[in-house]
Amino acid sequence: MPNCFSLSRKAEPTKPVRFVEIDAEICKHLDVPCDDVKYYLGWYDFVGWRLAIGKSLGEVKVEVEANVDNPLTPEMLKLVQYLIDNYTSDAWAEIGRRA
């Protein structure tokens, strides 16, 4: 049973946004170059997994803040704060097989 998540702009909470678009926005906001292969700081794997298992963006921020020994923590905090300011998350589990 896969755990899934989506992010929607706060202005349009029922319309999920493609992750590649969100990554481009994050890169522009943080003034870093986009990578054609990887999301910035691996945010999709780090943040996405936590959202998929039902954590909120606020809980993800607390988890990042607790990781004081990681040199990437300040940048990840800016990234998570951008998501908190601009997006809402939704998580669900898919049960069964898709046709």
Summary of the structure (lengths in Angstrom):
residues: 99
radius of gyration: 13.8
end to end distance: 14.9
largest distance: 45.5
contacts: 240
relative contact order: 0.25
helix: 49%
strand: 15%
